[in-house]
């Protein structure tokens, strides 16, 4: 009888841990045109180092839910201005992208990052 209680308790623990696992954010609507353009830019330039759909870091920190948190992984506020500065200037091992993105492309990329 004790074996059944132990097995039941182990099973319940596993269920509880799986329920606590962070689930991907669902936007609940199709991406707008600027968000789609931003997604393409993200895929071309950011995806190799930053996950968009997992809280785990890759070469750089995850960007999943980046604007749904009060702070970036660096501790700086999570807002468009700080994110734009970070992308343009780079940070730590991340190169700067000032010469890569136009202002319009940066707006599209930020629009997409808000959907993550």
Secondary structure, DSSP 8 states (H G I E B T S, - for coil): -HHHHHHHHHHHHHHHHHHHS-------S---HHHHHHHHHHHHHTTTT--SS-SS-SSS---TTGGGSSB-TTSSB-SHHHHHHHHHH-BTTB---TTT--HHHHHHHHHHHTT-
